[in-house]
Each structure stands twice: as structure tokens, then as C-alpha cells.
Amino acid sequence: MKTISIIPFIISAPVKVKNTSERDKLTAFARLEASRKLFSESIEYDVEREEAMNEKYGSVD
């Protein structure tokens, strides 16, 4: 006599629908550009480094 294994239920998660419409892509790009422009100020690396070193180790002058 054969033994048959039966799974009483199947567990599955709902499949997330990918939203790839052109309008959604353009909206996402607009948000990206807005955040990029917000953080695009020029940074003076030498001044920033000196301030960080002074904060961490104290002024050596």
C-alpha cells in the first residue's frame, strides 16, 4: 500500500505589482532631481577637514 503525502494548505505571499508606468518614472526622477539640487551646494573640503580634525583632536595651533 502506497503512502500519499498531502499538504493541507499552500502558503504564499501576495505578489507585489510593479508600477512601471512612464508617469511614475517621471515623478520619481523629479523627486530625485529635487533632492539632488537640494544637496548640491559646493563643499570646501580643506575647511571641512580642518573643522572635523579640530573637533576630534582639538586645535593644534
C-alpha positions in Angstrom: 0.0 0.0 0.0 1.4 3.4 -1.0 1.5 6.3 1.4 0.4 9.6 -0.1 1.6 12.8 1.5 -0.9 15.6 1.2 -0.1 19.2 2.1 -3.3 20.6 3.6 -2.6 24.2 2.5 -0.3 26.3 0.5 1.4 29.3 2.0 2.0 32.2 -0.4 2.5 35.9 -0.1 0.7 38.3 -2.3 2.8 39.3 -5.3 3.6 43.0 -5.3 2.6 44.7 -8.5 5.4 46.5 -10.1 4.4 50.0 -11.1 6.5 50.9 -14.1 4.3 53.4 -15.9 6.0 56.3 -17.5 4.3 58.8 -15.3 5.6 57.1 -12.1 9.1 57.0 -13.5 9.0 60.7 -14.3 7.6 61.5 -10.8 10.4 59.5 -9.2 13.0 61.3 -11.4 11.6 64.7 -10.4 11.9 63.8 -6.7 15.5 62.6 -7.3 16.4 65.8 -9.1 14.8 67.9 -6.4 16.8 66.1 -3.6 20.0 66.3 -5.7 19.7 70.0 -6.2 19.0 70.5 -2.5 22.3 68.8 -1.6 24.4 70.1 -4.5 26.0 73.0 -2.6 29.7 73.2 -3.1 31.8 71.9 -0.3 35.2 73.3 0.6 37.0 70.0 1.6 40.0 71.6 3.2 37.9 73.7 5.5 35.5 70.8 6.4 38.5 68.6 7.1 40.2 71.1 9.3 37.0 71.7 11.3 36.5 67.9 11.7 40.1 67.4 12.8 39.8 70.3 15.3 36.6 68.9 16.7 38.1 65.4 17.0 41.6 66.1 18.2 41.4 69.8 19.3 43.2 72.7 17.8 46.9 72.1 17.4 47.8 75.7 16.5 
